[in-house]
Amino acid sequence: KKKTKNDEIRARITNALFGCFIGDSLAMPVHWYYDRSKIFEEFGQNGITGFEDAKHPHPDAFMVGMPYKPDIKN
């Protein structure tokens, strides 16, 4: 089957979405870190080198210590 312009657009959109998902997954453990040195303190001298679990609580998270508690029972 000959590829159409729509096939090319669909492939580009799919690839862009996968790139977003992968980038988001790799960045998630250090989301809300504003001091790069804390990344190395938490994850070691090489920082993030693969998929890691996030530390809890994140040291620079703005919601740490806030009274908000999500309703996770419902």
C-alpha positions in Angstrom: 0.0 0.0 0.0 1.3 3.4 -0.9 1.7 5.8 2.0 -0.5 8.8 1.9 0.0 12.3 3.4 -2.5 11.3 6.2 -0.4 8.2 7.0 2.7 10.5 7.3 0.8 12.9 9.6 -0.6 10.1 11.7 2.9 8.6 12.1 4.4 12.0 13.1 1.6 12.6 15.7 2.1 9.1 17.1 5.9 9.6 17.4 5.4 13.0 19.0 3.1 11.6 21.6 5.4 8.7 22.4 8.2 11.2 22.8 6.1 13.2 25.2 5.2 10.1 27.2 8.8 9.0 27.4 10.1 12.4 28.4 7.4 12.8 31.0 8.3 9.4 32.5 12.0 10.2 32.7 11.4 13.6 34.2 8.7 12.5 36.7 11.1 11.6 39.6 12.7 15.1 39.6 9.5 17.1 38.9 9.4 20.0 41.4 13.1 20.0 42.1 14.4 23.5 41.8 17.9 22.9 43.1 19.9 20.6 40.8 22.3 19.7 43.6 19.3 18.0 45.4 18.9 15.7 42.5 22.4 14.4 43.0 21.9 14.2 46.8 18.7 12.1 46.3 19.7 9.9 43.3 23.5 9.7 43.6 26.5 11.3 41.8 25.2 10.4 38.3 21.7 11.8 38.9 19.0 10.1 36.9 20.3 7.5 34.6 17.1 5.5 34.0 13.6 5.0 35.2 13.5 5.8 38.9 10.8 5.9 41.6 10.0 9.4 42.8 11.2 10.4 46.3 8.4 11.4 48.7 8.1 14.1 49.6 9.9 16.0 46.9 12.2 18.4 48.7 11.2 21.5 46.7 7.5 20.7 46.1 5.4 23.7 46.7 2.6 21.6 48.2 4.7 20.0 50.9 3.3 21.1 54.3 0.1 22.5 52.8 -3.2 21.5 54.4 -4.7 20.2 51.2 -5.5 16.4 51.2 -6.9 14.9 48.1 -10.1 12.8 48.4 -8.7 9.5 47.3 -11.4 7.3 48.8 -14.0 8.1 46.1 
